[in-house]
Structure formats: C-alpha cells, structure tokens
Amino acid sequence: MSKTPTNPSIITRDVDKIAAKTGNVYESISIVGQRARQISSKMKEELSGKLSEFASSVDNLEEIFENREQIEISKYYERMPKPSALAIDDFLADKVDFRNREEGTTEN
C-alpha cells in the first residue's frame, strides 16, 4: 500500500481546548474569526503598500512580465500561513484579548 503525502497545512485541533477559553465552542470560533479578519486586513494593507510601489500609469506589457521583484513579493505572501491558522494559534496562546458582553445589555 502506498502512503499518500499529507498536507502539512492541515492541523488537527482539539475542540475542547478551543472551547475551554470561553466555555462555548461557538463563541471561541467567533473570536477566532474576528481575529482572522484583523490579521487578513493587516496583511492585505502590507501587500497593497508593497505592490503600490510597482504601480504605473503606463500599461506596458513588457514591464508586466519582467517585474520579478513584484512576483517574488506576491509569492512570499501566498506562502505565508493563512490568517485563520494564525488566529487560532494566537487564541490558544492567550495572545487575543476579548471580553464577554453581559446578556441584556446594549452598547451605544
């Protein structure tokens, strides 16, 4: 029987550890999701800033294909861990601050 390679980016997570932080797995996942959106937004801003240096008003087909530095920057960001994986790691390492809202209260 041949052994198929596994994807190293797939990590099995202990749901009990995730739920233990808040007492509710859904609340924990919601917090992780919010953190992932923050990380994703920050990464997008960084990438846009770096790629804006290469923006030109002239559409020259040769320049598009010859800009290796821009391609390397894009490949670097593609190889980075996904924001959701970083958010879960932050959450489990107690690097995410969150607070519980009281039932029946509204925030203005």
Gaussian input, Z-matrix of N, CA and C with variables (Angstrom, degrees):
# hf/3-21g

backbone

0 1
 N
 C     1     B1
 C     2     B2     1     A1
 N     3     B3     2     A2     1     D1
 C     4     B4     3     A3     2     D2
 C     5     B5     4     A4     3     D3
 N     6     B6     5     A5     4     D4
 C     7     B7     6     A6     5     D5
 C     8     B8     7     A7     6     D6
 N     9     B9     8     A8     7     D7
 C    10    B10     9     A9     8     D8
 C    11    B11    10    A10     9     D9
 N    12    B12    11    A11    10    D10
 C    13    B13    12    A12    11    D11
 C    14    B14    13    A13    12    D12
 N    15    B15    14    A14    13    D13
 C    16    B16    15    A15    14    D14
 C    17    B17    16    A16    15    D15
 N    18    B18    17    A17    16    D16
 C    19    B19    18    A18    17    D17
 C    20    B20    19    A19    18    D18
 N    21    B21    20    A20    19    D19
 C    22    B22    21    A21    20    D20
 C    23    B23    22    A22    21    D21
 N    24    B24    23    A23    22    D22
 C    25    B25    24    A24    23    D23
 C    26    B26    25    A25    24    D24
 N    27    B27    26    A26    25    D25
 C    28    B28    27    A27    26    D26
 C    29    B29    28    A28    27    D27
 N    30    B30    29    A29    28    D28
 C    31    B31    30    A30    29    D29
 C    32    B32    31    A31    30    D30
 N    33    B33    32    A32    31    D31
 C    34    B34    33    A33    32    D32
 C    35    B35    34    A34    33    D33
 N    36    B36    35    A35    34    D34
 C    37    B37    36    A36    35    D35
 C    38    B38    37    A37    36    D36
 N    39    B39    38    A38    37    D37
 C    40    B40    39    A39    38    D38
 C    41    B41    40    A40    39    D39
 N    42    B42    41    A41    40    D40
 C    43    B43    42    A42    41    D41
 C    44    B44    43    A43    42    D42
 N    45    B45    44    A44    43    D43
 C    46    B46    45    A45    44    D44
 C    47    B47    46    A46    45    D45
 N    48    B48    47    A47    46    D46
 C    49    B49    48    A48    47    D47
 C    50    B50    49    A49    48    D48
 N    51    B51    50    A50    49    D49
 C    52    B52    51    A51    50    D50
 C    53    B53    52    A52    51    D51
 N    54    B54    53    A53    52    D52
 C    55    B55    54    A54    53    D53
 C    56    B56    55    A55    54    D54
 N    57    B57    56    A56    55    D55
 C    58    B58    57    A57    56    D56
 C    59    B59    58    A58    57    D57
 N    60    B60    59    A59    58    D58
 C    61    B61    60    A60    59    D59
 C    62    B62    61    A61    60    D60
 N    63    B63    62    A62    61    D61
 C    64    B64    63    A63    62    D62
 C    65    B65    64    A64    63    D63
 N    66    B66    65    A65    64    D64
 C    67    B67    66    A66    65    D65
 C    68    B68    67    A67    66    D66
 N    69    B69    68    A68    67    D67
 C    70    B70    69    A69    68    D68
 C    71    B71    70    A70    69    D69
 N    72    B72    71    A71    70    D70
 C    73    B73    72    A72    71    D71
 C    74    B74    73    A73    72    D72
 N    75    B75    74    A74    73    D73
 C    76    B76    75    A75    74    D74
 C    77    B77    76    A76    75    D75
 N    78    B78    77    A77    76    D76
 C    79    B79    78    A78    77    D77
 C    80    B80    79    A79    78    D78
 N    81    B81    80    A80    79    D79
 C    82    B82    81    A81    80    D80
 C    83    B83    82    A82    81    D81
 N    84    B84    83    A83    82    D82
 C    85    B85    84    A84    83    D83
 C    86    B86    85    A85    84    D84
 N    87    B87    86    A86    85    D85
 C    88    B88    87    A87    86    D86
 C    89    B89    88    A88    87    D87
 N    90    B90    89    A89    88    D88
 C    91    B91    90    A90    89    D89
 C    92    B92    91    A91    90    D90
 N    93    B93    92    A92    91    D91
 C    94    B94    93    A93    92    D92
 C    95    B95    94    A94    93    D93
 N    96    B96    95    A95    94    D94
 C    97    B97    96    A96    95    D95
 C    98    B98    97    A97    96    D96
 N    99    B99    98    A98    97    D97
 C   100   B100    99    A99    98    D98
 C   101   B101   100   A100    99    D99
 N   102   B102   101   A101   100   D100
 C   103   B103   102   A102   101   D101
 C   104   B104   103   A103   102   D102
 N   105   B105   104   A104   103   D103
 C   106   B106   105   A105   104   D104
 C   107   B107   106   A106   105   D105
 N   108   B108   107   A107   106   D106
 C   109   B109   108   A108   107   D107
 C   110   B110   109   A109   108   D108
 N   111   B111   110   A110   109   D109
 C   112   B112   111   A111   110   D110
 C   113   B113   112   A112   111   D111
 N   114   B114   113   A113   112   D112
 C   115   B115   114   A114   113   D113
 C   116   B116   115   A115   114   D114
 N   117   B117   116   A116   115   D115
 C   118   B118   117   A117   116   D116
 C   119   B119   118   A118   117   D117
 N   120   B120   119   A119   118   D118
 C   121   B121   120   A120   119   D119
 C   122   B122   121   A121   120   D120
 N   123   B123   122   A122   121   D121
 C   124   B124   123   A123   122   D122
 C   125   B125   124   A124   123   D123
 N   126   B126   125   A125   124   D124
 C   127   B127   126   A126   125   D125
 C   128   B128   127   A127   126   D126
 N   129   B129   128   A128   127   D127
 C   130   B130   129   A129   128   D128
 C   131   B131   130   A130   129   D129
 N   132   B132   131   A131   130   D130
 C   133   B133   132   A132   131   D131
 C   134   B134   133   A133   132   D132
 N   135   B135   134   A134   133   D133
 C   136   B136   135   A135   134   D134
 C   137   B137   136   A136   135   D135
 N   138   B138   137   A137   136   D136
 C   139   B139   138   A138   137   D137
 C   140   B140   139   A139   138   D138
 N   141   B141   140   A140   139   D139
 C   142   B142   141   A141   140   D140
 C   143   B143   142   A142   141   D141
 N   144   B144   143   A143   142   D142
 C   145   B145   144   A144   143   D143
 C   146   B146   145   A145   144   D144
 N   147   B147   146   A146   145   D145
 C   148   B148   147   A147   146   D146
 C   149   B149   148   A148   147   D147
 N   150   B150   149   A149   148   D148
 C   151   B151   150   A150   149   D149
 C   152   B152   151   A151   150   D150
 N   153   B153   152   A152   151   D151
 C   154   B154   153   A153   152   D152
 C   155   B155   154   A154   153   D153
 N   156   B156   155   A155   154   D154
 C   157   B157   156   A156   155   D155
 C   158   B158   157   A157   156   D156
 N   159   B159   158   A158   157   D157
 C   160   B160   159   A159   158   D158
 C   161   B161   160   A160   159   D159
 N   162   B162   161   A161   160   D160
 C   163   B163   162   A162   161   D161
 C   164   B164   163   A163   162   D162
 N   165   B165   164   A164   163   D163
 C   166   B166   165   A165   164   D164
 C   167   B167   166   A166   165   D165
 N   168   B168   167   A167   166   D166
 C   169   B169   168   A168   167   D167
 C   170   B170   169   A169   168   D168
 N   171   B171   170   A170   169   D169
 C   172   B172   171   A171   170   D170
 C   173   B173   172   A172   171   D171
 N   174   B174   173   A173   172   D172
 C   175   B175   174   A174   173   D173
 C   176   B176   175   A175   174   D174
 N   177   B177   176   A176   175   D175
 C   178   B178   177   A177   176   D176
 C   179   B179   178   A178   177   D177
 N   180   B180   179   A179   178   D178
 C   181   B181   180   A180   179   D179
 C   182   B182   181   A181   180   D180
 N   183   B183   182   A182   181   D181
 C   184   B184   183   A183   182   D182
 C   185   B185   184   A184   183   D183
 N   186   B186   185   A185   184   D184
 C   187   B187   186   A186   185   D185
 C   188   B188   187   A187   186   D186
 N   189   B189   188   A188   187   D187
 C   190   B190   189   A189   188   D188
 C   191   B191   190   A190   189   D189
 N   192   B192   191   A191   190   D190
 C   193   B193   192   A192   191   D191
 C   194   B194   193   A193   192   D192
 N   195   B195   194   A194   193   D193
 C   196   B196   195   A195   194   D194
 C   197   B197   196   A196   195   D195
 N   198   B198   197   A197   196   D196
 C   199   B199   198   A198   197   D197
 C   200   B200   199   A199   198   D198
 N   201   B201   200   A200   199   D199
 C   202   B202   201   A201   200   D200
 C   203   B203   202   A202   201   D201
 N   204   B204   203   A203   202   D202
 C   205   B205   204   A204   203   D203
 C   206   B206   205   A205   204   D204
 N   207   B207   206   A206   205   D205
 C   208   B208   207   A207   206   D206
 C   209   B209   208   A208   207   D207
 N   210   B210   209   A209   208   D208
 C   211   B211   210   A210   209   D209
 C   212   B212   211   A211   210   D210
 N   213   B213   212   A212   211   D211
 C   214   B214   213   A213   212   D212
 C   215   B215   214   A214   213   D213
 N   216   B216   215   A215   214   D214
 C   217   B217   216   A216   215   D215
 C   218   B218   217   A217   216   D216
 N   219   B219   218   A218   217   D217
 C   220   B220   219   A219   218   D218
 C   221   B221   220   A220   219   D219
 N   222   B222   221   A221   220   D220
 C   223   B223   222   A222   221   D221
 C   224   B224   223   A223   222   D222
 N   225   B225   224   A224   223   D223
 C   226   B226   225   A225   224   D224
 C   227   B227   226   A226   225   D225
 N   228   B228   227   A227   226   D226
 C   229   B229   228   A228   227   D227
 C   230   B230   229   A229   228   D228
 N   231   B231   230   A230   229   D229
 C   232   B232   231   A231   230   D230
 C   233   B233   232   A232   231   D231
 N   234   B234   233   A233   232   D232
 C   235   B235   234   A234   233   D233
 C   236   B236   235   A235   234   D234
 N   237   B237   236   A236   235   D235
 C   238   B238   237   A237   236   D236
 C   239   B239   238   A238   237   D237
 N   240   B240   239   A239   238   D238
 C   241   B241   240   A240   239   D239
 C   242   B242   241   A241   240   D240
 N   243   B243   242   A242   241   D241
 C   244   B244   243   A243   242   D242
 C   245   B245   244   A244   243   D243
 N   246   B246   245   A245   244   D244
 C   247   B247   246   A246   245   D245
 C   248   B248   247   A247   246   D246
 N   249   B249   248   A248   247   D247
 C   250   B250   249   A249   248   D248
 C   251   B251   250   A250   249   D249
 N   252   B252   251   A251   250   D250
 C   253   B253   252   A252   251   D251
 C   254   B254   253   A253   252   D252
 N   255   B255   254   A254   253   D253
 C   256   B256   255   A255   254   D254
 C   257   B257   256   A256   255   D255
 N   258   B258   257   A257   256   D256
 C   259   B259   258   A258   257   D257
 C   260   B260   259   A259   258   D258
 N   261   B261   260   A260   259   D259
 C   262   B262   261   A261   260   D260
 C   263   B263   262   A262   261   D261
 N   264   B264   263   A263   262   D262
 C   265   B265   264   A264   263   D263
 C   266   B266   265   A265   264   D264
 N   267   B267   266   A266   265   D265
 C   268   B268   267   A267   266   D266
 C   269   B269   268   A268   267   D267
 N   270   B270   269   A269   268   D268
 C   271   B271   270   A270   269   D269
 C   272   B272   271   A271   270   D270
 N   273   B273   272   A272   271   D271
 C   274   B274   273   A273   272   D272
 C   275   B275   274   A274   273   D273
 N   276   B276   275   A275   274   D274
 C   277   B277   276   A276   275   D275
 C   278   B278   277   A277   276   D276
 N   279   B279   278   A278   277   D277
 C   280   B280   279   A279   278   D278
 C   281   B281   280   A280   279   D279
 N   282   B282   281   A281   280   D280
 C   283   B283   282   A282   281   D281
 C   284   B284   283   A283   282   D282
 N   285   B285   284   A284   283   D283
 C   286   B286   285   A285   284   D284
 C   287   B287   286   A286   285   D285
 N   288   B288   287   A287   286   D286
 C   289   B289   288   A288   287   D287
 C   290   B290   289   A289   288   D288
 N   291   B291   290   A290   289   D289
 C   292   B292   291   A291   290   D290
 C   293   B293   292   A292   291   D291
 N   294   B294   293   A293   292   D292
 C   295   B295   294   A294   293   D293
 C   296   B296   295   A295   294   D294
 N   297   B297   296   A296   295   D295
 C   298   B298   297   A297   296   D296
 C   299   B299   298   A298   297   D297
 N   300   B300   299   A299   298   D298
 C   301   B301   300   A300   299   D299
 C   302   B302   301   A301   300   D300
 N   303   B303   302   A302   301   D301
 C   304   B304   303   A303   302   D302
 C   305   B305   304   A304   303   D303
 N   306   B306   305   A305   304   D304
 C   307   B307   306   A306   305   D305
 C   308   B308   307   A307   306   D306
 N   309   B309   308   A308   307   D307
 C   310   B310   309   A309   308   D308
 C   311   B311   310   A310   309   D309
 N   312   B312   311   A311   310   D310
 C   313   B313   312   A312   311   D311
 C   314   B314   313   A313   312   D312
 N   315   B315   314   A314   313   D313
 C   316   B316   315   A315   314   D314
 C   317   B317   316   A316   315   D315
 N   318   B318   317   A317   316   D316
 C   319   B319   318   A318   317   D317
 C   320   B320   319   A319   318   D318
 N   321   B321   320   A320   319   D319
 C   322   B322   321   A321   320   D320
 C   323   B323   322   A322   321   D321

   B1=1.4330
   B2=1.5285
   B3=1.3194
   B4=1.4660
   B5=1.5181
   B6=1.2713
   B7=1.4531
   B8=1.5297
   B9=1.3218
   B10=1.4603
   B11=1.5200
   B12=1.3288
   B13=1.4636
   B14=1.5290
   B15=1.2945
   B16=1.4606
   B17=1.5109
   B18=1.2890
   B19=1.4572
   B20=1.5247
   B21=1.3371
   B22=1.4669
   B23=1.5237
   B24=1.3324
   B25=1.4584
   B26=1.5243
   B27=1.3317
   B28=1.4597
   B29=1.5202
   B30=1.3083
   B31=1.4548
   B32=1.5252
   B33=1.3166
   B34=1.4523
   B35=1.5192
   B36=1.3145
   B37=1.4648
   B38=1.5247
   B39=1.3077
   B40=1.4531
   B41=1.5294
   B42=1.3173
   B43=1.4596
   B44=1.5304
   B45=1.3234
   B46=1.4648
   B47=1.5273
   B48=1.3319
   B49=1.4744
   B50=1.5269
   B51=1.3285
   B52=1.4683
   B53=1.5260
   B54=1.3188
   B55=1.4627
   B56=1.5258
   B57=1.3227
   B58=1.4668
   B59=1.5220
   B60=1.3127
   B61=1.4640
   B62=1.5278
   B63=1.3451
   B64=1.4627
   B65=1.5199
   B66=1.3250
   B67=1.4619
   B68=1.5084
   B69=1.3300
   B70=1.4627
   B71=1.5256
   B72=1.3105
   B73=1.4685
   B74=1.5219
   B75=1.3350
   B76=1.4635
   B77=1.5247
   B78=1.3219
   B79=1.4610
   B80=1.5283
   B81=1.3286
   B82=1.4646
   B83=1.5211
   B84=1.3202
   B85=1.4666
   B86=1.5193
   B87=1.3207
   B88=1.4681
   B89=1.5267
   B90=1.3243
   B91=1.4668
   B92=1.5267
   B93=1.3373
   B94=1.4654
   B95=1.5298
   B96=1.3233
   B97=1.4650
   B98=1.5154
   B99=1.3369
   B100=1.4623
   B101=1.5249
   B102=1.3266
   B103=1.4734
   B104=1.5265
   B105=1.3328
   B106=1.4623
   B107=1.5296
   B108=1.3287
   B109=1.4719
   B110=1.5233
   B111=1.3507
   B112=1.4675
   B113=1.5294
   B114=1.3280
   B115=1.4696
   B116=1.5214
   B117=1.3245
   B118=1.4634
   B119=1.5260
   B120=1.3126
   B121=1.4611
   B122=1.5262
   B123=1.3273
   B124=1.4689
   B125=1.5299
   B126=1.3444
   B127=1.4671
   B128=1.5240
   B129=1.3298
   B130=1.4631
   B131=1.5292
   B132=1.3318
   B133=1.4646
   B134=1.5265
   B135=1.3456
   B136=1.4674
   B137=1.5234
   B138=1.3201
   B139=1.4625
   B140=1.5245
   B141=1.3353
   B142=1.4670
   B143=1.5214
   B144=1.3284
   B145=1.4639
   B146=1.5127
   B147=1.3283
   B148=1.4704
   B149=1.5216
   B150=1.3230
   B151=1.4639
   B152=1.5245
   B153=1.3420
   B154=1.4608
   B155=1.5309
   B156=1.3320
   B157=1.4610
   B158=1.5250
   B159=1.3213
   B160=1.4604
   B161=1.5206
   B162=1.3145
   B163=1.4659
   B164=1.5286
   B165=1.3107
   B166=1.4605
   B167=1.5144
   B168=1.3086
   B169=1.4591
   B170=1.5241
   B171=1.3101
   B172=1.4598
   B173=1.5269
   B174=1.3009
   B175=1.4548
   B176=1.5271
   B177=1.3069
   B178=1.4520
   B179=1.5228
   B180=1.3163
   B181=1.4543
   B182=1.5252
   B183=1.3319
   B184=1.4598
   B185=1.5285
   B186=1.3379
   B187=1.4542
   B188=1.5185
   B189=1.3048
   B190=1.4614
   B191=1.5222
   B192=1.3044
   B193=1.4574
   B194=1.5297
   B195=1.3095
   B196=1.4494
   B197=1.5254
   B198=1.2998
   B199=1.4491
   B200=1.5251
   B201=1.3099
   B202=1.4655
   B203=1.5294
   B204=1.3134
   B205=1.4585
   B206=1.5321
   B207=1.3010
   B208=1.4623
   B209=1.5277
   B210=1.3157
   B211=1.4602
   B212=1.5168
   B213=1.3268
   B214=1.4636
   B215=1.5341
   B216=1.3211
   B217=1.4654
   B218=1.5285
   B219=1.3125
   B220=1.4606
   B221=1.5283
   B222=1.3293
   B223=1.4666
   B224=1.5270
   B225=1.3329
   B226=1.4593
   B227=1.5289
   B228=1.3332
   B229=1.4630
   B230=1.5316
   B231=1.3116
   B232=1.4617
   B233=1.5231
   B234=1.3299
   B235=1.4672
   B236=1.5312
   B237=1.3051
   B238=1.4623
   B239=1.5289
   B240=1.3365
   B241=1.4704
   B242=1.5328
   B243=1.2990
   B244=1.4609
   B245=1.5302
   B246=1.3316
   B247=1.4683
   B248=1.5310
   B249=1.3248
   B250=1.4660
   B251=1.5300
   B252=1.3288
   B253=1.4677
   B254=1.5251
   B255=1.3235
   B256=1.4677
   B257=1.5335
   B258=1.3283
   B259=1.4604
   B260=1.5280
   B261=1.3172
   B262=1.4639
   B263=1.5254
   B264=1.3239
   B265=1.4684
   B266=1.5289
   B267=1.3343
   B268=1.4618
   B269=1.5252
   B270=1.3301
   B271=1.4616
   B272=1.5254
   B273=1.3113
   B274=1.4598
   B275=1.5303
   B276=1.3305
   B277=1.4669
   B278=1.5306
   B279=1.3285
   B280=1.4716
   B281=1.5196
   B282=1.3233
   B283=1.4641
   B284=1.5316
   B285=1.3389
   B286=1.4616
   B287=1.5213
   B288=1.3264
   B289=1.4554
   B290=1.5195
   B291=1.3260
   B292=1.4577
   B293=1.5157
   B294=1.3165
   B295=1.4597
   B296=1.5155
   B297=1.3143
   B298=1.4592
   B299=1.5173
   B300=1.3180
   B301=1.4566
   B302=1.5139
   B303=1.3138
   B304=1.4512
   B305=1.5211
   B306=1.3157
   B307=1.4547
   B308=1.5235
   B309=1.3247
   B310=1.4494
   B311=1.5077
   B312=1.3078
   B313=1.4724
   B314=1.5141
   B315=1.2963
   B316=1.4577
   B317=1.5151
   B318=1.3134
   B319=1.4647
   B320=1.5175
   B321=1.3259
   B322=1.4676
   B323=1.4849
   A1=108.53
   A2=116.29
   A3=119.74
   A4=109.94
   A5=114.34
   A6=120.26
   A7=108.70
   A8=116.24
   A9=119.17
   A10=108.87
   A11=116.84
   A12=119.18
   A13=110.58
   A14=115.29
   A15=119.68
   A16=109.77
   A17=114.14
   A18=120.39
   A19=108.67
   A20=118.51
   A21=120.12
   A22=113.05
   A23=118.08
   A24=119.51
   A25=111.94
   A26=117.21
   A27=120.66
   A28=108.55
   A29=115.74
   A30=121.61
   A31=108.19
   A32=116.01
   A33=120.27
   A34=108.58
   A35=116.40
   A36=121.45
   A37=109.64
   A38=116.40
   A39=122.18
   A40=108.07
   A41=116.41
   A42=121.46
   A43=110.92
   A44=117.10
   A45=119.92
   A46=111.69
   A47=117.09
   A48=120.12
   A49=110.86
   A50=115.60
   A51=120.09
   A52=109.67
   A53=116.70
   A54=121.16
   A55=112.15
   A56=117.94
   A57=121.48
   A58=112.71
   A59=117.84
   A60=120.89
   A61=112.29
   A62=116.93
   A63=120.84
   A64=112.78
   A65=116.91
   A66=120.24
   A67=112.36
   A68=117.11
   A69=121.41
   A70=108.26
   A71=117.04
   A72=120.30
   A73=111.37
   A74=117.88
   A75=120.69
   A76=111.72
   A77=116.13
   A78=120.06
   A79=110.34
   A80=116.14
   A81=120.43
   A82=111.04
   A83=117.33
   A84=121.63
   A85=110.38
   A86=116.87
   A87=120.22
   A88=110.50
   A89=116.98
   A90=121.51
   A91=110.20
   A92=116.46
   A93=121.17
   A94=109.87
   A95=117.24
   A96=121.33
   A97=112.40
   A98=116.01
   A99=119.83
   A100=110.83
   A101=116.27
   A102=120.23
   A103=110.13
   A104=117.64
   A105=121.06
   A106=110.79
   A107=117.16
   A108=119.97
   A109=110.79
   A110=117.30
   A111=120.62
   A112=110.53
   A113=116.13
   A114=120.78
   A115=110.11
   A116=116.72
   A117=121.24
   A118=111.07
   A119=116.11
   A120=120.61
   A121=111.12
   A122=116.50
   A123=121.04
   A124=110.71
   A125=116.40
   A126=120.16
   A127=110.81
   A128=117.02
   A129=120.99
   A130=110.70
   A131=116.28
   A132=120.07
   A133=111.05
   A134=116.61
   A135=120.58
   A136=110.76
   A137=116.65
   A138=120.90
   A139=110.59
   A140=116.71
   A141=119.89
   A142=111.02
   A143=116.46
   A144=120.41
   A145=112.06
   A146=116.22
   A147=119.40
   A148=111.67
   A149=116.89
   A150=119.54
   A151=112.27
   A152=117.66
   A153=119.47
   A154=111.48
   A155=116.46
   A156=119.76
   A157=111.85
   A158=115.66
   A159=120.28
   A160=112.94
   A161=116.99
   A162=120.53
   A163=109.84
   A164=114.42
   A165=119.29
   A166=108.66
   A167=115.28
   A168=119.82
   A169=111.31
   A170=117.08
   A171=121.20
   A172=108.54
   A173=116.43
   A174=120.82
   A175=109.16
   A176=115.12
   A177=120.82
   A178=107.44
   A179=116.71
   A180=122.07
   A181=111.88
   A182=118.06
   A183=121.19
   A184=111.33
   A185=117.83
   A186=121.29
   A187=111.25
   A188=117.28
   A189=121.43
   A190=110.53
   A191=117.34
   A192=120.74
   A193=112.85
   A194=118.80
   A195=121.54
   A196=113.83
   A197=118.65
   A198=120.21
   A199=110.69
   A200=116.67
   A201=123.19
   A202=112.01
   A203=116.86
   A204=120.26
   A205=110.83
   A206=117.07
   A207=122.16
   A208=110.59
   A209=116.63
   A210=121.18
   A211=110.51
   A212=117.45
   A213=121.28
   A214=111.49
   A215=116.99
   A216=120.47
   A217=109.91
   A218=116.65
   A219=120.87
   A220=111.28
   A221=117.05
   A222=120.60
   A223=111.01
   A224=117.20
   A225=121.05
   A226=110.38
   A227=116.45
   A228=120.06
   A229=111.45
   A230=118.51
   A231=121.39
   A232=111.09
   A233=117.60
   A234=121.41
   A235=113.01
   A236=117.84
   A237=120.87
   A238=110.09
   A239=116.73
   A240=119.36
   A241=110.40
   A242=115.65
   A243=120.81
   A244=109.91
   A245=116.64
   A246=119.70
   A247=113.24
   A248=117.77
   A249=119.79
   A250=111.05
   A251=117.92
   A252=120.98
   A253=110.31
   A254=117.19
   A255=120.95
   A256=110.80
   A257=116.30
   A258=120.67
   A259=111.28
   A260=117.58
   A261=120.60
   A262=110.09
   A263=116.51
   A264=119.98
   A265=111.26
   A266=116.94
   A267=121.10
   A268=110.85
   A269=116.42
   A270=121.42
   A271=111.12
   A272=116.68
   A273=120.40
   A274=112.49
   A275=117.04
   A276=121.54
   A277=111.77
   A278=116.94
   A279=123.03
   A280=112.46
   A281=117.48
   A282=121.50
   A283=111.71
   A284=116.69
   A285=121.44
   A286=108.10
   A287=115.95
   A288=120.32
   A289=108.95
   A290=116.23
   A291=120.85
   A292=108.06
   A293=115.14
   A294=119.61
   A295=108.56
   A296=114.47
   A297=120.43
   A298=109.37
   A299=115.14
   A300=119.46
   A301=107.58
   A302=115.87
   A303=120.37
   A304=109.41
   A305=116.31
   A306=121.70
   A307=109.10
   A308=117.13
   A309=121.71
   A310=114.27
   A311=119.54
   A312=120.29
   A313=109.11
   A314=116.05
   A315=121.20
   A316=107.80
   A317=114.67
   A318=119.63
   A319=108.52
   A320=116.43
   A321=120.63
   A322=110.86
   D1=128.83
   D2=179.62
   D3=-84.98
   D4=142.81
   D5=-178.83
   D6=-92.66
   D7=122.94
   D8=179.13
   D9=-84.47
   D10=138.35
   D11=179.93
   D12=-68.41
   D13=143.00
   D14=177.85
   D15=-96.21
   D16=154.14
   D17=179.13
   D18=-77.33
   D19=118.72
   D20=-177.77
   D21=-67.40
   D22=-14.67
   D23=179.93
   D24=-83.48
   D25=-6.84
   D26=177.40
   D27=-91.95
   D28=118.60
   D29=-177.31
   D30=-123.55
   D31=129.77
   D32=175.90
   D33=-78.96
   D34=128.41
   D35=-178.46
   D36=-110.23
   D37=144.39
   D38=176.34
   D39=-83.42
   D40=109.56
   D41=-177.03
   D42=-62.76
   D43=-32.91
   D44=178.93
   D45=-63.61
   D46=-37.67
   D47=177.75
   D48=-66.92
   D49=-38.71
   D50=179.02
   D51=-66.54
   D52=-44.62
   D53=-178.31
   D54=-70.41
   D55=-28.13
   D56=-176.14
   D57=-62.48
   D58=-28.31
   D59=-177.37
   D60=-65.01
   D61=-34.39
   D62=-176.89
   D63=-119.77
   D64=-15.55
   D65=-175.54
   D66=88.91
   D67=-1.06
   D68=-178.14
   D69=-147.00
   D70=121.59
   D71=-176.85
   D72=-63.23
   D73=-36.44
   D74=-178.29
   D75=-69.12
   D76=-37.76
   D77=176.88
   D78=-66.40
   D79=-41.21
   D80=177.88
   D81=-61.92
   D82=-44.24
   D83=179.75
   D84=-65.19
   D85=-36.60
   D86=177.04
   D87=-62.80
   D88=-42.78
   D89=178.84
   D90=-64.73
   D91=-43.20
   D92=178.21
   D93=-62.06
   D94=-41.14
   D95=178.66
   D96=-62.19
   D97=-41.89
   D98=178.13
   D99=-64.65
   D100=-40.89
   D101=178.51
   D102=-65.91
   D103=-39.16
   D104=178.77
   D105=-62.70
   D106=-38.19
   D107=177.52
   D108=-65.49
   D109=-38.50
   D110=177.17
   D111=-62.56
   D112=-46.35
   D113=-179.59
   D114=-63.61
   D115=-44.18
   D116=-179.38
   D117=-61.49
   D118=-42.94
   D119=179.33
   D120=-62.88
   D121=-43.03
   D122=179.14
   D123=-63.89
   D124=-43.90
   D125=179.38
   D126=-63.83
   D127=-38.82
   D128=-179.93
   D129=-65.72
   D130=-40.33
   D131=177.62
   D132=-63.21
   D133=-43.63
   D134=179.26
   D135=-62.20
   D136=-46.36
   D137=-179.08
   D138=-63.79
   D139=-44.38
   D140=179.51
   D141=-61.78
   D142=-39.52
   D143=178.47
   D144=-63.27
   D145=-43.40
   D146=-179.84
   D147=-69.75
   D148=-37.80
   D149=-178.65
   D150=-77.77
   D151=-21.34
   D152=179.76
   D153=-66.55
   D154=-22.66
   D155=176.33
   D156=-64.06
   D157=-24.99
   D158=-177.36
   D159=-94.77
   D160=-4.59
   D161=-177.80
   D162=-66.68
   D163=137.61
   D164=176.70
   D165=-137.69
   D166=150.52
   D167=-179.70
   D168=-81.35
   D169=-13.43
   D170=-179.44
   D171=-98.31
   D172=127.67
   D173=177.76
   D174=-91.77
   D175=91.41
   D176=178.69
   D177=-108.46
   D178=116.10
   D179=-174.81
   D180=-59.71
   D181=-35.87
   D182=179.99
   D183=-65.72
   D184=-38.79
   D185=179.23
   D186=-64.87
   D187=-36.39
   D188=-178.89
   D189=-63.07
   D190=-43.50
   D191=-176.81
   D192=-80.39
   D193=-21.56
   D194=-175.65
   D195=-93.87
   D196=-5.23
   D197=-175.79
   D198=-84.62
   D199=82.20
   D200=-176.95
   D201=-68.54
   D202=-36.02
   D203=-178.24
   D204=-61.83
   D205=-41.31
   D206=177.87
   D207=-63.65
   D208=-40.64
   D209=178.48
   D210=-64.82
   D211=-41.08
   D212=179.46
   D213=-64.64
   D214=-39.27
   D215=177.53
   D216=-62.99
   D217=-44.67
   D218=179.42
   D219=-62.84
   D220=-42.84
   D221=179.21
   D222=-64.97
   D223=-37.34
   D224=177.87
   D225=-58.93
   D226=-46.80
   D227=-179.20
   D228=-68.86
   D229=-30.50
   D230=177.21
   D231=-68.18
   D232=-32.55
   D233=-178.49
   D234=-83.04
   D235=-12.59
   D236=-179.51
   D237=-65.46
   D238=154.22
   D239=176.24
   D240=-60.16
   D241=149.21
   D242=-179.85
   D243=-68.32
   D244=148.11
   D245=-179.99
   D246=-56.46
   D247=-34.92
   D248=179.91
   D249=-65.86
   D250=-38.52
   D251=178.37
   D252=-67.11
   D253=-41.09
   D254=177.78
   D255=-64.93
   D256=-39.03
   D257=-179.42
   D258=-65.91
   D259=-41.48
   D260=178.11
   D261=-63.96
   D262=-43.73
   D263=178.35
   D264=-60.87
   D265=-43.71
   D266=177.78
   D267=-61.42
   D268=-43.68
   D269=-178.43
   D270=-63.24
   D271=-45.87
   D272=-178.68
   D273=-70.50
   D274=-24.23
   D275=178.99
   D276=-92.21
   D277=11.04
   D278=179.62
   D279=58.82
   D280=36.68
   D281=177.75
   D282=-99.49
   D283=3.15
   D284=-178.95
   D285=-111.46
   D286=124.11
   D287=176.31
   D288=-91.68
   D289=132.82
   D290=176.88
   D291=-149.34
   D292=159.99
   D293=176.81
   D294=-137.69
   D295=152.02
   D296=179.52
   D297=-87.04
   D298=135.60
   D299=174.06
   D300=-86.04
   D301=141.03
   D302=179.58
   D303=-74.39
   D304=143.52
   D305=178.03
   D306=-64.29
   D307=135.92
   D308=174.90
   D309=84.45
   D310=-2.70
   D311=178.19
   D312=-98.63
   D313=150.84
   D314=176.94
   D315=-120.91
   D316=147.26
   D317=177.55
   D318=-107.34
   D319=136.68
   D320=179.92
   D321=-102.05

